[in-house]
Amino acid sequence: MGKALFFLFFLPISWLPLAILYRLAYLIYFLLYRILGYRKKVVVQNIDASFPKLDQKAKRQITKDYYKHFADIVVEGIKNLSISKALLEKRYKIRNPELVNAYFDEGKSIILCSGHINNWEWWITYQNLAIKHKAIGIGMPLRQASLGSEINKRRARLGMIVTDSKSYKTEIGKPENNPFALLILGDQSPGSIKKSYWTAFLKQPTAFTFGTEMIANSYNLPVIYYTVHKIKRGYYELEFKLLCSEPLSLPYGELTEKYVHLLEKDILNEPSQWIWSHKRWKKTIPNDINSIKNEHKKHFNARFRDI
């Protein structure tokens, strides 16, 4: 079913010019926001909790702007299935590629991290061409496996290797993939409470996946955060920011805290451009959270610091 949906619906639509797709986005916005109320309860709850001091008018404006932005992201995501190299080069610029390319020139692999802000799909497809490193991305599988498989094939058509948390070690261990830039979007709700890092995020206790910090320490990789700026509709600029060049020099949790700080800053700068319809706070805060935090820290230090 997923494969048929891909080839009979999504891929043919992706061949349409962006000018037509953006007209379609107006219809998507109207349907999702005005008619269906797609995950509207989730969006409103997330925004209410994240901006407790804003009045209702301001919150409603963020909500409305989010659905308009989300509709654009939907059609741009569909366009990503067939977007050309030339169009990506025109619409997705990098302000400071020298920051990451310097590590390549030294033969060093890196981790790139960010969140689901603005158009992340175009970057997944474009990364292998935009910087010198071999692009490897850790993703989460879609519920519809056959659809997800076809989407990943299109993401990988310009050289990105799409893998998962169980298989990434194989890819980064291949000599032909070095030096690599490992892409991790770490702002989604993690799978395990006990394996998560708990911190304050947008006024709420929040569980974060700890993968970036674990991988950085396992391989002693520099970690670079990137911000995606929306210049205008369909045009983006990416800016790299060094989080840490020597992860082994940092105490437990500091690398993740740095990441969370920059992610939160990006969201506060442009609130409508984050993915508010994601059930980010679906994890219940455990009663023994302090015990979980202590065990998590103890496990990390035993592996990387108490040597």
C-alpha positions in Angstrom: 0.0 0.0 0.0 2.8 2.4 0.9 4.7 1.7 -2.3 1.6 2.3 -4.4 0.9 5.5 -2.6 4.4 6.7 -3.2 4.5 5.9 -7.0 0.9 6.8 -7.8 0.5 9.9 -5.7 3.5 11.5 -3.9 6.2 11.1 -6.7 4.0 12.4 -9.5 3.0 15.4 -7.4 6.6 16.1 -6.7 7.2 16.7 -10.4 5.0 19.8 -10.3 6.7 23.2 -10.1 7.1 24.8 -6.7 4.8 27.7 -7.8 2.0 25.2 -8.2 2.8 23.3 -5.1 2.7 26.5 -3.0 -0.8 27.0 -4.3 -1.6 23.5 -3.1 -0.1 24.5 0.3 -2.9 27.1 0.8 -5.4 24.3 0.4 -3.5 22.1 2.8 -3.4 24.9 5.4 -7.1 25.5 5.1 -7.9 21.7 5.4 -5.5 21.1 8.3 -6.2 24.2 10.3 -9.8 25.3 9.4 -11.5 22.0 8.5 -9.8 19.0 10.0 -8.0 20.6 13.0 -5.1 18.3 12.4 -3.5 17.6 15.8 -4.8 21.1 16.9 -5.2 20.0 20.5 -1.5 18.9 20.6 -0.3 22.1 18.9 -2.3 24.3 21.3 -1.2 22.4 24.4 2.5 22.5 23.3 2.4 26.3 22.6 0.4 27.0 25.8 3.0 25.2 28.0 6.0 26.6 26.2 4.8 30.3 26.3 3.0 30.7 29.6 3.4 34.4 29.7 2.0 35.1 26.2 -1.6 36.2 25.9 -4.1 34.1 24.0 -4.0 36.4 20.9 -0.3 35.9 20.5 -0.6 32.1 21.0 -3.3 31.9 18.4 -1.1 33.8 16.0 1.8 31.4 16.5 -0.7 28.5 16.0 -2.0 30.0 12.8 1.4 30.8 11.4 2.6 27.3 12.3 -0.1 25.7 10.2 0.8 27.9 7.2 4.5 27.0 7.7 3.7 23.4 8.1 1.7 23.3 4.9 4.8 24.7 3.1 7.0 22.1 4.7 4.6 19.4 3.5 4.7 20.4 -0.1 8.5 21.1 0.0 8.9 17.6 1.5 7.0 16.2 -1.4 9.1 18.2 -3.8 12.2 16.8 -2.2 11.3 13.4 -3.8 12.4 14.7 -7.2 14.1 18.1 -6.6 17.1 18.7 -8.8 20.7 19.5 -7.7 20.4 22.9 -9.4 17.3 23.8 -7.5 18.8 22.8 -4.2 21.9 24.9 -4.9 19.7 27.8 -5.7 17.4 27.6 -2.7 19.5 26.2 0.1 22.7 28.2 0.8 25.3 27.7 3.5 26.7 30.8 5.2 29.9 29.3 6.6 30.9 25.9 4.9 34.5 26.6 5.9 33.8 25.6 9.5 33.0 22.0 8.6 35.2 21.7 5.6 38.2 22.6 7.7 37.7 19.3 9.6 37.5 17.4 6.4 40.8 18.9 5.3 42.3 17.6 8.5 40.8 14.1 7.8 38.4 14.4 10.8 34.8 13.2 10.9 32.1 15.2 12.6 28.6 15.1 14.0 26.0 17.5 12.7 23.0 18.1 14.9 19.9 20.2 14.8 16.1 20.0 15.1 13.0 19.9 12.9 13.0 23.6 12.2 12.3 24.9 8.7 13.1 22.6 5.8 15.1 19.6 7.1 14.2 17.3 4.2 16.1 19.4 1.6 19.2 19.4 3.8 19.0 15.6 4.2 19.1 15.2 0.4 21.6 18.0 -0.2 24.1 17.5 2.6 26.4 15.1 0.6 26.8 17.7 -2.1 26.9 20.8 0.1 29.9 19.9 2.2 33.0 17.7 1.6 32.3 15.0 4.2 30.5 11.8 3.3 26.9 12.3 4.5 25.4 9.7 6.8 22.0 10.3 8.5 20.5 8.5 11.4 16.7 8.4 11.0 13.6 7.0 12.7 11.6 4.5 10.6 8.1 5.5 9.4 5.2 3.5 10.6 4.4 2.6 7.0 7.6 0.7 6.3 7.3 0.4 2.5 6.5 4.1 2.1 9.5 5.0 4.3 11.8 2.8 2.3 10.9 4.6 -1.0 11.3 8.0 0.7 14.7 7.0 2.0 15.8 5.9 -1.5 14.9 9.4 -2.8 16.7 11.1 0.1 19.8 9.0 -0.7 19.9 9.7 -4.5 22.5 12.4 -4.2 24.8 10.4 -2.0 23.4 10.6 1.6 23.5 7.3 3.4 20.3 6.9 5.4 20.7 4.5 8.3 19.3 3.9 11.8 20.5 3.6 15.4 21.1 -0.1 14.9 23.1 0.1 11.7 25.1 3.4 11.8 28.2 1.8 13.2 28.6 -0.3 10.1 28.4 2.7 7.9 30.8 4.9 9.8 33.2 2.1 10.0 33.6 1.7 6.2 36.9 3.2 5.0 35.1 4.6 1.9 32.8 6.7 4.1 35.5 8.5 6.0 35.7 11.3 6.8 31.9 11.4 7.4 29.4 13.9 8.7 26.8 12.1 10.8 23.5 13.9 10.8 21.3 13.6 13.9 18.0 15.5 14.5 17.6 15.0 18.2 14.5 17.0 19.1 11.9 14.3 18.9 10.6 12.4 21.8 13.0 9.5 22.8 12.0 5.9 23.0 13.2 5.1 26.5 12.7 7.2 29.6 15.6 5.6 31.4 18.1 6.0 28.6 17.1 9.7 28.1 18.7 12.9 29.4 16.2 15.0 31.3 16.5 18.8 31.3 14.4 22.0 31.2 13.3 22.9 27.7 10.7 25.5 26.8 9.6 25.8 30.4 9.0 22.1 30.8 10.9 19.1 32.1 11.8 17.3 28.9 13.4 13.9 28.0 16.0 14.1 25.2 17.7 11.3 23.3 21.3 11.0 24.4 22.6 9.6 21.2 24.6 12.6 20.1 26.6 12.8 23.3 27.2 9.1 23.5 28.4 8.8 19.9 30.6 11.9 20.2 32.3 10.5 23.3 32.5 7.0 21.8 34.4 8.2 18.7 35.7 11.6 20.1 34.0 13.5 17.3 33.6 17.3 17.1 29.9 18.3 17.2 28.5 21.1 15.1 25.0 22.5 15.5 23.3 24.2 12.5 20.5 26.7 12.3 18.3 26.9 9.2 17.1 30.4 8.5 14.1 30.9 6.3 14.9 33.9 4.0 11.6 33.8 2.2 9.2 31.2 1.0 11.2 28.3 -0.4 14.6 29.9 0.3 16.8 28.9 3.2 20.3 29.6 4.6 22.1 27.2 6.9 24.6 28.4 9.5 27.0 26.1 11.3 27.9 26.7 15.0 30.6 24.7 16.8 29.2 23.0 19.9 32.4 21.2 21.0 35.7 20.2 19.3 36.8 17.8 22.1 33.7 16.1 23.7 35.9 14.0 26.0 36.8 17.2 27.8 33.3 18.0 28.8 31.5 16.8 31.9 28.4 14.6 31.6 25.4 16.3 30.0 27.1 19.6 29.0 27.2 18.7 25.3 23.4 17.9 25.4 22.8 21.1 27.4 24.6 23.1 24.7 22.5 21.5 22.0 19.2 22.1 23.9 20.2 25.8 24.5 20.7 26.5 20.8 17.6 24.6 19.8 15.5 26.5 22.2 17.0 29.8 21.1 16.1 29.0 17.5 12.6 28.1 18.4 12.1 31.3 20.5 13.5 33.4 17.6 10.9 32.0 15.1 8.3 30.1 17.1 6.1 29.2 14.2 8.9 27.3 12.4 9.3 24.4 14.8 7.2 21.2 14.5 4.6 21.9 17.2 2.3 19.1 16.0 4.8 16.5 17.2 3.8 14.9 20.5 7.0 16.1 22.1 6.0 15.9 25.7 4.1 12.5 25.6 6.5 11.0 28.1 5.2 11.2 31.6 7.7 12.6 34.1 8.7 9.5 36.2 8.3 9.7 40.0 11.8 8.5 40.5 13.3 11.0 38.0 16.2 11.9 40.3 17.1 8.3 40.6 17.0 7.9 36.8 19.2 11.0 36.4 21.8 9.7 38.8 21.9 6.2 37.2 22.2 7.7 33.8 25.1 9.9 34.9 26.7 7.0 36.7 26.5 4.8 33.6 28.0 7.5 31.4 30.9 8.4 33.7 31.7 4.7 34.2 32.0 4.3 30.5 33.8 7.5 29.5 35.2 9.3 32.5 36.1 7.0 35.4 39.0 5.5 33.7 
